[in-house]
Amino acid sequence: MIPQTEAELATIVAEAEGPLHVQGGGTRPIGGPVAGMPLSTSGLSGIALYEPGALTLVAGAGTPLAEIEQVLAAEGQRLAFEPMDHRGLLGTEGVPTIGGVFAANVSGPRRIQTGAARDFLLGVRFVDGRGQVVRNGGRVMKNVTGYDLVKLMAGSYGTLGVLTEVALKVLPDTATAATLTLTGLDDGTAIRAMARALGSPFEVTGAAHRPDGPEGAPLTSLRLEGTERSVAYRAAEVARLLAAFGEVQIDHDTAQTRQTWQGIRDVKPFHGVSGDVWRLSVKPSDAPDVVAGISGARALYDWAGGLIWVLVPEGTAAGEVRAALSGVGGHATLIRGGERDATFHPLDPTIEALQRGLRQRFDPRGLFNSGLMGVAA
């Protein structure tokens, strides 16, 4: 089912006699098993309002992400949270949509500097489990009406309602970008180097570490963005700051830098490589020990170690991966392969009770994405 209007969607939900599998472009089939008749928001497409001077945009939930990025680029603006494209990692097709981005709270490397996708969501319209249209939030940054409900929909994976429209904040794009690289650092040393860079006043917008770089040696990467003069100055200062960790190479090629960080954003090293993929969120200082505690793991550290992408042999038990987090906290989400009924990290009983209460409140008939539990609603 692909409704073309919000009213049509509301009617479908109100008259539904069984569960519905809510999706946008179908590029992020994370979680499962999900029961129900497929219900796509891809028909709810189009930019309803764009005010470059106010840094705000309103679009239907099914609007292709590429369309939004193209319109923003024409005005020298961008989605600062640089949402990941999951297609290469998951082997899916389809078209990523802006509703899908916010439903999964998809945030890229720049999250460490600008915040997550949910931090840019100003307002939402959605259809709840009774078939009622709910509007919450506003279209301008100063309007915080219903702020909590707006945040609640981000990362709920379509379990609380079907998004029909989103209002979001955008930011100016940057003219210049550079990548600073250190080679040969072990995981623990790389985490310390990235922490030092992030603790500086030089506005690092990306910090990642790959233990097995393209040429086999560990590669630690940092990104700087801004005007040409500013980037040149800050790159030199960060290089001096990190001199104790080794020689720092600086690549001032903006196009190459953007390609490099797109590869980090989309976890390109794991594309087409067999194995199960996990997404771990931990305290950066705990990250190396967590990876070391997972047998046969390959890792890509992002967010200065706060986010770890882990590739493990096919069929690795969820319990084995999550056991590595014992005593340090954090959570592990299965992204590709493995036991699909163990996708999301088990919740604390109190939080699980709150989540069930929310789902009962917004979807009392249990229509939306039945089978998805443990999501960050």
C-alpha positions as CSV (number, residue, x, y, z in Angstrom):
1,M,0.0,0.0,0.0
2,I,1.3,3.4,-1.0
3,P,-1.1,6.2,0.0
4,Q,-0.7,9.4,-1.9
5,T,-2.2,11.7,0.7
6,E,-2.2,12.0,4.5
7,A,-6.0,11.6,4.5
8,E,-5.7,8.4,2.5
9,L,-3.1,7.1,4.9
10,A,-5.3,7.9,7.9
11,T,-8.2,6.0,6.3
12,I,-6.0,3.0,5.7
13,V,-4.8,2.9,9.3
14,A,-8.3,3.5,10.8
15,E,-9.7,0.7,8.7
16,A,-6.8,-1.7,9.2
17,E,-7.8,-5.2,10.5
18,G,-4.3,-6.4,11.0
19,P,-0.7,-5.3,11.5
20,L,1.1,-2.9,9.1
21,H,4.8,-3.0,8.1
22,V,5.6,0.7,7.9
23,Q,8.5,1.7,5.7
24,G,9.9,4.6,3.7
25,G,12.1,3.7,0.8
26,G,12.8,0.3,2.1
27,T,16.6,0.8,2.2
28,R,17.0,0.2,6.0
29,P,15.3,-3.1,6.8
30,I,16.9,-3.2,10.3
31,G,15.1,-5.2,12.9
32,G,12.8,-8.1,12.8
33,P,10.9,-10.1,12.3
34,V,8.3,-7.5,11.3
35,A,4.8,-8.7,10.7
36,G,2.1,-7.1,8.6
37,M,1.0,-5.7,5.3
38,P,3.7,-3.4,3.7
39,L,2.7,0.3,4.1
40,S,5.1,2.7,2.3
41,T,5.2,6.5,2.8
42,S,7.0,7.0,-0.5
43,G,3.8,8.5,-2.0
44,L,3.9,11.3,0.5
45,S,6.6,13.2,-1.4
46,G,7.5,16.8,-2.0
47,I,9.0,19.9,-0.4
48,A,6.2,22.0,1.0
49,L,8.3,24.9,2.3
50,Y,11.9,25.9,2.0
51,E,13.1,29.2,3.5
52,P,16.9,29.4,3.1
53,G,17.1,32.6,5.1
54,A,15.4,31.0,8.0
55,L,17.4,27.7,7.6
56,T,14.2,25.7,7.6
57,L,12.6,23.1,5.3
58,V,9.3,21.2,5.4
59,A,8.8,18.1,3.3
60,G,6.7,15.0,3.0
61,A,8.1,12.0,4.8
62,G,8.4,10.1,1.5
63,T,10.5,12.8,-0.2
64,P,13.8,11.2,-1.5
65,L,16.8,12.3,0.5
66,A,18.7,13.0,-2.7
67,E,16.0,15.5,-3.8
68,I,16.3,17.4,-0.5
69,E,20.1,17.4,-0.7
70,Q,20.0,18.7,-4.2
71,V,17.7,21.6,-3.3
72,L,19.8,22.5,-0.3
73,A,23.1,22.4,-2.3
74,A,21.7,24.9,-4.8
75,E,21.4,27.4,-1.9
76,G,24.8,26.5,-0.4
77,Q,23.2,24.6,2.5
78,R,23.2,21.0,3.8
79,L,21.9,18.5,6.3
80,A,24.6,18.9,8.9
81,F,24.1,15.5,10.5
82,E,25.1,13.8,7.2
83,P,22.7,10.8,7.3
84,M,24.2,7.4,6.3
85,D,23.2,5.6,3.2
86,H,22.7,1.9,4.3
87,R,22.3,0.4,0.8
88,G,26.0,-0.5,0.3
89,L,26.2,-2.1,3.7
90,L,22.9,-4.0,3.6
91,G,22.8,-4.8,-0.1
92,T,19.4,-3.1,-0.5
93,E,17.9,-1.1,-3.3
94,G,15.3,1.6,-3.2
95,V,15.5,5.3,-2.5
96,P,16.3,6.7,1.0
97,T,13.6,9.1,2.2
98,I,13.7,11.9,4.7
99,G,11.1,10.3,6.9
100,G,13.1,7.1,7.0
101,V,16.1,9.1,8.1
102,F,14.3,10.6,11.1
103,A,12.4,7.4,11.9
104,A,15.8,5.7,12.4
105,N,17.6,8.8,13.7
106,V,20.3,8.2,11.2
107,S,23.4,10.4,11.9
108,G,26.9,10.4,10.4
109,P,30.4,11.3,11.5
110,R,29.6,15.0,12.0
111,R,27.3,14.1,14.9
112,I,30.2,14.7,17.3
113,Q,30.2,18.3,16.4
114,T,26.7,19.3,15.3
115,G,24.4,16.7,17.0
116,A,22.2,13.9,15.8
117,A,19.4,13.9,13.3
118,R,16.8,14.3,16.1
119,D,18.5,17.6,17.1
120,F,17.5,19.1,13.7
121,L,13.9,18.0,13.8
122,L,11.6,21.0,14.4
123,G,8.1,19.5,13.9
124,V,6.3,16.4,12.7
125,R,2.9,15.3,11.3
126,F,2.0,11.7,11.7
127,V,-0.9,9.3,11.8
128,D,-1.3,7.4,15.1
129,G,-2.7,3.9,15.6
130,R,-6.3,5.1,15.7
131,G,-6.0,6.7,12.3
132,Q,-5.8,10.2,13.8
133,V,-3.5,12.9,12.3
134,V,-1.2,14.4,14.9
135,R,0.8,17.6,14.5
136,N,3.5,18.5,16.9
137,G,6.3,21.1,16.9
138,G,6.8,24.1,14.6
139,R,8.5,25.3,11.4
140,V,11.0,27.7,12.9
141,M,13.9,27.2,15.3
142,K,12.5,29.4,18.1
143,N,9.3,27.4,18.3
144,V,9.7,24.5,20.8
145,T,6.0,23.7,21.2
146,G,5.7,19.9,21.8
147,Y,9.5,19.5,21.7
148,D,9.5,16.2,23.5
149,L,7.0,14.5,21.2
150,V,9.0,15.6,18.2
151,K,12.1,14.0,19.7
152,L,10.1,10.9,20.6
153,M,9.3,10.2,16.9
154,A,13.0,10.4,15.9
155,G,14.4,6.9,16.3
156,S,11.1,5.2,17.0
157,Y,11.3,3.1,13.7
158,G,7.7,3.6,12.9
159,T,6.4,1.9,16.0
160,L,4.5,4.9,17.4
161,G,3.0,6.4,14.3
162,V,3.5,6.8,10.5
163,L,5.3,10.0,9.7
164,T,3.7,12.1,7.0
165,E,5.6,15.4,7.1
166,V,8.8,16.7,8.8
167,A,10.0,20.2,9.5
168,L,13.7,20.5,10.0
169,K,16.6,22.9,10.5
170,V,19.4,23.0,7.9
171,L,22.8,24.7,8.0
172,P,25.1,26.4,5.6
173,D,27.5,24.2,3.7
174,T,31.3,24.7,4.0
175,A,33.5,25.6,1.1
176,T,36.6,23.7,2.2
177,A,37.4,20.5,4.0
178,A,40.7,18.7,4.9
179,T,41.6,15.4,6.4
180,L,44.4,14.8,8.9
181,T,45.8,11.3,9.1
182,L,48.0,9.4,11.5
183,T,49.3,6.0,10.5
184,G,50.2,3.0,12.7
185,L,48.4,3.8,15.9
186,D,47.0,1.0,18.0
187,D,43.4,1.3,19.0
188,G,44.0,2.7,22.5
189,T,46.5,5.3,21.3
190,A,44.2,6.3,18.4
191,I,41.3,6.9,20.9
192,R,43.6,9.1,23.0
193,A,44.7,11.1,19.9
194,M,41.2,11.6,18.7
195,A,40.1,12.7,22.2
196,R,42.9,15.3,22.3
197,A,41.9,16.7,18.9
198,L,38.2,16.9,20.0
199,G,39.2,18.6,23.2
200,S,40.9,21.4,21.3
201,P,39.3,24.6,20.2
202,F,39.8,23.8,16.5
203,E,36.4,22.4,15.7
204,V,37.1,18.9,14.5
205,T,34.0,17.6,12.6
206,G,35.0,14.0,12.2
207,A,37.2,11.6,14.1
208,A,37.5,7.9,13.0
209,H,40.0,5.1,13.3
210,R,40.4,2.0,11.1
211,P,42.7,-0.7,12.5
212,D,43.1,-2.2,9.1
213,G,43.5,0.7,6.7
214,P,43.4,0.4,2.9
215,E,47.1,-0.6,2.8
216,G,46.9,-2.8,5.9
217,A,48.2,-0.3,8.4
218,P,46.0,1.3,11.1
219,L,44.7,4.7,9.9
220,T,43.4,7.5,12.2
221,S,41.5,10.3,10.5
222,L,40.3,13.7,11.6
223,R,38.2,16.2,9.6
224,L,38.2,20.0,9.6
225,E,35.7,22.1,7.6
226,G,35.2,25.8,7.0
227,T,36.7,28.6,4.9
228,E,40.0,27.9,3.2
229,R,42.0,30.1,5.4
230,S,40.4,28.8,8.6
231,V,40.9,25.2,7.6
232,A,44.6,25.7,6.7
233,Y,45.3,27.4,10.1
234,R,43.4,24.9,12.2
235,A,44.9,21.9,10.3
236,A,48.4,23.2,11.1
237,E,47.5,23.7,14.8
238,V,46.0,20.2,15.1
239,A,49.0,18.7,13.5
240,R,51.2,20.4,16.1
241,L,48.9,19.3,18.9
242,L,49.2,15.7,17.8
243,A,52.9,15.6,17.0
244,A,53.6,13.4,20.0
245,F,51.5,10.7,18.4
246,G,53.5,10.6,15.2
247,E,53.7,12.3,11.8
248,V,50.4,13.9,10.8
249,Q,49.6,14.0,7.1
250,I,47.3,16.7,5.9
251,D,45.1,16.4,2.7
252,H,43.7,19.7,1.7
253,D,41.8,18.2,-1.3
254,T,38.2,19.0,-0.4
255,A,36.7,16.6,-3.0
256,Q,38.9,13.8,-1.7
257,T,38.1,14.6,1.9
258,R,34.3,14.4,1.2
259,Q,34.8,11.1,-0.5
260,T,36.8,9.7,2.4
261,W,34.2,10.7,4.9
262,Q,31.4,9.4,2.8
263,G,33.1,6.1,3.0
264,I,33.4,6.3,6.7
265,R,29.8,7.4,7.0
266,D,28.5,4.5,5.0
267,V,31.0,1.9,6.5
268,K,32.4,1.2,3.1
269,P,35.1,-1.2,4.4
270,F,32.4,-3.8,5.1
271,H,30.5,-3.5,1.8
272,G,30.4,-6.8,0.0
273,V,32.4,-8.5,2.8
274,S,30.8,-11.6,4.4
275,G,29.9,-11.6,8.1
276,D,27.4,-10.1,10.5
277,V,27.6,-6.3,11.2
278,W,26.9,-4.8,14.6
279,R,26.7,-1.2,15.6
280,L,28.0,-0.6,19.2
281,S,27.6,2.6,21.2
282,V,30.0,2.9,24.1
283,K,32.2,5.3,26.1
284,P,35.2,6.0,23.8
285,S,37.8,5.0,26.4
286,D,36.1,1.6,26.7
287,A,36.0,1.0,22.9
288,P,39.3,-0.9,22.4
289,D,38.6,-3.4,25.2
290,V,35.1,-4.0,23.9
291,V,36.4,-4.8,20.4
292,A,39.2,-7.0,21.9
293,G,36.5,-8.9,23.8
294,I,34.7,-10.0,20.6
295,S,36.2,-13.1,18.9
296,G,37.2,-12.6,15.3
297,A,36.0,-9.0,15.2
298,R,37.0,-6.3,12.7
299,A,36.2,-2.8,13.6
300,L,35.7,0.7,12.3
301,Y,35.7,3.4,15.0
302,D,33.7,6.6,14.4
303,W,32.7,9.4,16.7
304,A,36.2,9.2,18.3
305,G,35.4,5.7,19.5
306,G,31.9,6.4,20.7
307,L,30.5,4.5,17.8
308,I,32.0,1.1,16.7
309,W,31.0,-0.7,13.6
310,V,32.0,-4.4,14.1
311,L,32.2,-7.2,11.5
312,V,32.1,-10.7,13.0
313,P,31.9,-14.2,11.5
314,E,28.5,-15.1,10.2
315,G,26.3,-16.7,12.9
316,T,28.2,-15.2,15.8
317,A,25.8,-15.3,18.8
318,A,24.2,-12.1,19.9
319,G,25.1,-13.0,23.5
320,E,28.8,-13.2,22.6
321,V,28.8,-9.7,21.1
322,R,26.8,-8.2,24.0
323,A,28.9,-9.9,26.6
324,A,31.8,-7.6,25.6
325,L,29.7,-4.7,26.9
326,S,29.3,-6.3,30.3
327,G,30.5,-3.9,33.0
328,V,31.1,-1.0,30.7
329,G,27.6,-0.1,29.6
330,G,26.4,1.0,26.2
331,H,24.4,-1.0,23.7
332,A,24.8,-3.2,20.6
333,T,22.4,-3.2,17.7
334,L,22.5,-5.9,15.0
335,I,22.5,-4.2,11.6
336,R,23.2,-7.1,9.1
337,G,22.8,-10.9,9.3
338,G,22.6,-12.9,12.6
339,E,19.6,-13.5,14.8
340,R,17.1,-11.0,13.5
341,D,14.9,-11.4,16.7
342,A,17.9,-10.1,18.7
343,T,18.4,-6.9,16.7
344,F,18.0,-4.4,19.5
345,H,19.8,-4.4,22.8
346,P,17.7,-5.7,25.8
347,L,16.2,-2.8,27.7
348,D,16.3,-2.1,31.3
349,P,13.0,-3.3,32.8
350,T,11.9,0.3,33.7
351,I,12.7,1.6,30.3
352,E,10.9,-1.3,28.6
353,A,7.8,-0.7,30.7
354,L,7.9,3.0,29.6
355,Q,8.3,1.9,26.0
356,R,5.3,-0.5,26.2
357,G,3.3,2.3,27.7
358,L,4.1,4.7,24.9
359,R,3.3,2.1,22.3
360,Q,0.0,1.4,24.0
361,R,-0.8,5.1,24.1
362,F,0.0,5.8,20.4
363,D,-0.8,2.5,18.9
364,P,-3.3,0.7,21.1
365,R,-4.2,-1.9,18.5
366,G,-0.6,-2.9,17.9
367,L,-0.7,-2.1,14.2
368,F,2.7,-0.6,13.5
369,N,5.8,-2.7,12.9
370,S,4.7,-5.5,15.2
371,G,7.8,-7.4,16.4
372,L,10.1,-4.5,16.7
373,M,11.0,-4.1,20.4
374,G,13.9,-2.5,22.1
375,V,14.0,0.5,19.7
376,A,15.2,3.8,21.0
377,A,11.7,5.4,21.0
